[in-house]
Amino acid sequence: MSRIKTICCIGAGYVGGPTMAVIAAQCPHIKVLVVDMNEDRIRAWNEEDLSKLPVYEPGLDNVVTQARGRNLFFSTDIDGAIDEADMIFTAVNTPTKTYGEGAGMAADLKYVELCARQIAKVAKNDKIVVEKSTLPVRTAEALKSILTNTGNGVKFQILSNPEFLAEGTAIEDLDAPDRVLVGGDISTIEGREAVQELVDIYAHWVPREKIVTTNLWSSELSKLTANAFLAQRISSINAMSEICEVTGADVEEVGKAIGKDSRIGGKFLKASVGFGGSCFQKDILNLVYIAKSYGLSEVAEYWHQVVKMNDYQKRRFARNIVKTLYNTVNDKKIAFLGWAFKKDTNDTRESAAIYVADLLLNEHAQISVYDPKVPAEKMYTDLDYLNTRTEKENRALLHCADSVYDAVKDAHAVVLLTEWDEFRELDWNKVYGSMMKPAFLFEGRNILDKEALTQIGFVCYFLGKSNLV
């Protein structure tokens, strides 16, 4: 019989909040405490108005409603939650280092270490500690060292349980995952028992055959590898998109054709302006750093090229806008449709829109943005982080519109950067009628009908298709 009565998750962000909400909903007999030092974030999780939850995910509001106040609780009392919990998940941020050795590539494990030290300081009885954050391989070794050298006699078992969530479908992914991966010290009885405790929790709703158990190091590396392989597919089809444009091929037709091959499959073969999000770039650069640290320079360069291709795709998309608009966008209004890195999320981390905007603002464009879920202040924060211009300049050059039709009024060009469903349903005749002529449209997601738009009068550029003819 499981001894896990209370779970604590340190970190109430994109991973911790939704994951714990689903566990609480599926396991009403387990008390789930989600804690974070960010008071504003915790206040938002406790909001009666579910539209104000700090994470936007379709279906998340229903799951939170089901469990919050029953066996799901959000709090800033980190020490109290650690003390009460039998199992502790760590879901803190692991950003790419911006300083010192490994800057720009290695994962910054400062928050992970602080988390471990706080657990070690507070814990009075044996705990199972579960790595939920994306971590470099063999991080568990460092956690074990910190936790077991406190001298207070408490015993810890370290497990790795990486998340494989796609933002926008996170609740679906948690309810019906392709697989759940649990890594632990399977060479010892205590380690195997700890693994089984976590397996038993997931088994309340996940079929046993979909729960995979491995050693710690395989689990840690599997997360980085999965993201690297997925990002590699996107960079590969994006590389082909440029060849399609100059040869007259259609990247959608190419992707569909090769996706029919059962050895390849059709997922992640949609050309776009580039991948974004919290994981792909960060995890690949982390993998590159790990390879370099072991002297595996060829391996490092192979994976680094995936990121380089992604950066190139964003640059060439922005440069094509400038080139098409008669080699100048100075003081021209450019309407951006979308700022989030993908639809059905308010996450903007590494969004292509940020970098395309930055390049166009360098050319003194006036940008008007509409995104249904991203507020203006988040857009400004994203641009300010790049340190390309002053905060005052960013606010003077970029404006957040209340609607699509406000964004496109008197615009020289429309740039579609996020594949929100509502953009498919726009009155494109109305959009065309309100724009400067010729009316240019740059499609970075290939969700619209190029032929229909051309018939309306737009001069269209679609990634991976023969353009401007």
Backbone hydrogen bonds, N-H to C=O, Kabsch-Sander energy under -0.5 kcal/mol:
donor,donor_aa,acceptor,acceptor_aa,energy
5,K,3,R,-0.9
7,I,31,K,-3.2
8,C,87,M,-2.5
9,C,33,L,-2.9
10,I,89,F,-2.9
11,G,9,C,-0.8
11,G,35,V,-3.2
17,G,13,G,-1.7
19,T,15,V,-2.0
20,M,16,G,-2.3
21,A,17,G,-2.0
22,V,18,P,-2.1
23,I,19,T,-2.2
24,A,20,M,-2.6
25,A,21,A,-2.1
26,Q,22,V,-2.6
27,C,23,I,-2.0
30,I,27,C,-2.3
31,K,5,K,-2.5
32,V,71,N,-3.4
33,L,7,I,-3.1
33,L,31,K,-0.5
34,V,32,V,-0.6
34,V,73,F,-3.3
35,V,9,C,-2.8
35,V,33,L,-0.6
36,D,75,S,-1.5
39,E,37,M,-1.0
42,I,38,N,-2.0
43,R,39,E,-2.5
44,A,40,D,-2.0
45,W,41,R,-2.0
46,N,42,I,-1.4
47,E,44,A,-1.2
50,L,48,E,-1.0
52,K,49,D,-2.1
53,L,50,L,-1.3
57,E,55,V,-0.7
60,L,57,E,-2.2
61,D,57,E,-0.5
63,V,59,G,-1.6
64,V,60,L,-2.7
65,T,61,D,-2.3
66,Q,62,N,-1.8
67,A,63,V,-1.6
68,R,64,V,-3.1
69,G,72,L,-2.5
70,R,67,A,-1.9
71,N,67,A,-1.9
72,L,67,A,-1.6
73,F,32,V,-2.4
75,S,34,V,-2.4
78,I,76,T,-1.9
81,A,77,D,-1.8
82,I,78,I,-2.5
83,D,79,D,-2.4
84,E,80,G,-1.9
85,A,81,A,-2.1
86,D,6,T,-2.7
87,M,6,T,-1.5
88,I,128,I,-3.1
89,F,8,C,-3.3
89,F,87,M,-0.5
90,T,130,V,-2.6
91,A,10,I,-2.9
91,A,89,F,-0.6
97,K,106,A,-3.2
103,A,100,G,-1.8
104,G,97,K,-3.6
105,M,102,G,-2.3
106,A,102,G,-2.5
108,D,95,P,-3.7
109,L,107,A,-0.8
113,E,109,L,-2.6
114,L,110,K,-2.5
115,C,111,Y,-2.1
116,A,112,V,-2.3
117,R,113,E,-2.6
118,Q,114,L,-1.9
119,I,115,C,-2.2
120,A,116,A,-2.6
121,K,117,R,-2.0
122,V,118,Q,-2.1
123,A,119,I,-2.8
127,K,155,K,-1.8
128,I,86,D,-1.9
129,V,127,K,-0.6
129,V,157,Q,-3.0
130,V,88,I,-3.4
130,V,128,I,-0.5
131,E,129,V,-0.6
131,E,159,L,-3.5
132,K,90,T,-2.1
132,K,130,V,-0.7
133,S,90,T,-1.8
135,L,133,S,-0.6
139,T,136,P,-1.6
141,E,138,R,-0.7
142,A,138,R,-0.7
142,A,139,T,-0.7
143,L,139,T,-2.1
144,K,140,A,-2.8
145,S,141,E,-1.9
146,I,142,A,-2.3
147,L,143,L,-2.9
148,T,144,K,-2.3
149,N,145,S,-0.8
150,T,147,L,-0.5
157,Q,127,K,-1.8
159,L,129,V,-2.9
159,L,157,Q,-0.5
160,S,183,G,-2.7
161,N,131,E,-2.6
161,N,159,L,-0.5
163,E,132,K,-0.7
167,E,165,L,-0.6
169,T,166,A,-2.3
173,D,169,T,-2.7
174,L,170,A,-2.1
175,D,171,I,-2.5
176,A,172,E,-2.7
180,V,210,K,-2.7
182,V,180,V,-0.5
182,V,212,V,-2.9
183,G,160,S,-3.3
184,G,214,T,-1.9
186,I,184,G,-2.0
188,T,185,D,-1.5
192,R,188,T,-2.3
193,E,189,I,-2.5
194,A,190,E,-2.0
195,V,191,G,-2.3
196,Q,192,R,-2.3
197,E,193,E,-1.8
198,L,194,A,-1.6
199,V,195,V,-2.4
200,D,196,Q,-2.7
201,I,197,E,-1.2
202,Y,198,L,-2.0
203,A,199,V,-2.2
204,H,201,I,-1.4
205,W,202,Y,-2.1
206,V,202,Y,-2.7
210,K,207,P,-2.1
211,I,208,R,-1.8
212,V,180,V,-3.2
212,V,210,K,-0.7
214,T,182,V,-1.9
216,L,184,G,-0.7
219,S,215,N,-1.8
220,E,216,L,-2.5
221,L,217,W,-2.2
222,S,218,S,-1.9
223,K,219,S,-1.2
224,L,220,E,-1.0
225,T,221,L,-2.5
226,A,222,S,-2.6
227,N,223,K,-2.0
228,A,224,L,-2.2
229,F,225,T,-2.5
230,L,226,A,-2.1
231,A,227,N,-2.5
232,Q,228,A,-2.1
233,R,229,F,-1.6
234,I,230,L,-1.6
235,S,231,A,-2.7
236,S,232,Q,-2.2
237,I,233,R,-2.3
238,N,234,I,-2.3
239,A,235,S,-2.1
240,M,236,S,-1.7
241,S,237,I,-1.4
242,E,238,N,-1.0
243,I,239,A,-1.0
244,C,240,M,-2.6
245,E,241,S,-2.0
246,V,242,E,-1.5
247,T,243,I,-1.3
248,G,244,C,-1.8
249,A,244,C,-0.8
251,V,249,A,-0.5
251,V,464,G,-3.0
254,V,250,D,-2.3
255,G,251,V,-2.7
256,K,252,E,-2.3
257,A,253,E,-2.2
258,I,254,V,-2.5
259,G,255,G,-1.9
260,K,256,K,-0.8
260,K,257,A,-0.7
261,D,258,I,-1.4
262,S,260,K,-0.5
264,I,261,D,-1.9
265,G,261,D,-2.8
269,L,266,G,-0.8
271,A,269,L,-0.6
273,V,444,G,-1.6
277,G,349,R,-2.9
283,D,279,C,-3.5
284,I,280,F,-2.3
285,L,281,Q,-2.5
286,N,282,K,-1.9
287,L,283,D,-2.2
288,V,284,I,-2.7
289,Y,285,L,-2.3
290,I,286,N,-2.5
291,A,287,L,-2.5
292,K,288,V,-2.5
293,S,289,Y,-2.7
294,Y,290,I,-1.2
294,Y,291,A,-0.5
295,G,292,K,-2.0
296,L,291,A,-3.1
297,S,295,G,-1.4
300,A,296,L,-2.4
301,E,297,S,-2.5
302,Y,298,E,-2.1
303,W,299,V,-1.9
304,H,300,A,-2.3
305,Q,301,E,-1.6
306,V,303,W,-1.0
307,V,303,W,-0.9
308,K,304,H,-2.3
309,M,305,Q,-2.4
310,N,306,V,-1.5
311,D,307,V,-2.5
312,Y,308,K,-2.3
313,Q,309,M,-2.1
314,K,310,N,-1.5
315,R,311,D,-2.0
316,R,312,Y,-2.8
317,F,313,Q,-1.8
318,A,314,K,-2.1
319,R,315,R,-2.7
320,N,316,R,-1.9
321,I,317,F,-1.4
322,V,318,A,-1.8
323,K,319,R,-2.7
324,T,320,N,-2.7
325,L,321,I,-2.0
326,Y,323,K,-0.6
326,Y,324,T,-0.9
327,N,322,V,-1.3
327,N,323,K,-0.6
328,T,322,V,-0.6
328,T,325,L,-1.3
331,D,364,H,-3.1
332,K,329,V,-2.4
334,I,332,K,-0.6
334,I,366,Q,-3.1
335,A,413,A,-3.0
336,F,334,I,-0.6
336,F,368,S,-2.9
337,L,335,A,-0.5
337,L,415,V,-2.9
338,G,336,F,-0.8
338,G,370,Y,-2.6
341,F,347,D,-1.9
345,T,342,K,-0.6
351,S,348,T,-2.3
354,I,351,S,-0.9
355,Y,351,S,-0.9
356,V,352,A,-2.4
357,A,353,A,-2.5
358,D,354,I,-2.2
359,L,355,Y,-1.9
360,L,356,V,-2.0
361,L,357,A,-3.0
362,N,358,D,-1.6
363,E,359,L,-0.6
363,E,360,L,-0.7
364,H,361,L,-1.9
365,A,360,L,-1.9
366,Q,332,K,-2.8
367,I,365,A,-0.6
367,I,397,L,-2.5
368,S,334,I,-2.4
369,V,399,H,-3.1
370,Y,336,F,-2.2
378,K,375,P,-0.6
379,M,375,P,-1.4
380,Y,376,A,-2.3
381,T,377,E,-2.2
382,D,378,K,-2.3
383,L,379,M,-2.0
384,D,380,Y,-3.0
385,Y,381,T,-2.0
386,L,382,D,-0.6
386,L,383,L,-1.1
387,N,383,L,-0.5
387,N,384,D,-1.5
388,T,383,L,-0.6
394,N,390,T,-2.2
395,R,391,E,-2.0
396,A,392,K,-1.4
397,L,393,E,-1.8
398,L,394,N,-2.1
399,H,367,I,-2.9
401,A,369,V,-3.4
401,A,399,H,-0.6
407,A,403,S,-1.9
408,V,404,V,-2.2
409,K,405,Y,-0.8
410,D,434,S,-3.4
411,A,408,V,-2.3
412,H,333,K,-2.8
413,A,333,K,-1.1
414,V,440,F,-2.4
415,V,335,A,-3.4
416,L,414,V,-0.5
416,L,442,F,-2.5
417,L,337,L,-2.5
417,L,415,V,-0.6
418,T,337,L,-1.6
420,W,418,T,-1.1
423,F,420,W,-1.5
424,R,421,D,-1.4
425,E,421,D,-0.7
426,L,423,F,-0.7
428,W,426,L,-1.5
431,V,427,D,-2.0
432,Y,428,W,-2.5
433,G,429,N,-2.3
434,S,430,K,-1.2
434,S,431,V,-0.7
435,M,431,V,-0.6
435,M,432,Y,-1.2
436,M,411,A,-2.1
440,F,412,H,-1.7
440,F,438,P,-0.7
441,L,459,V,-2.5
442,F,414,V,-3.2
443,E,441,L,-0.6
443,E,461,Y,-3.1
444,G,416,L,-2.0
444,G,442,F,-0.8
450,K,448,L,-0.9
453,L,449,D,-2.1
454,T,450,K,-2.4
455,Q,451,E,-2.0
456,I,452,A,-1.5
457,G,453,L,-1.3
458,F,453,L,-1.9
459,V,439,A,-2.8
460,C,458,F,-0.8
461,Y,441,L,-2.7
463,L,443,E,-1.6
465,K,462,F,-1.7
468,L,460,C,-1.4
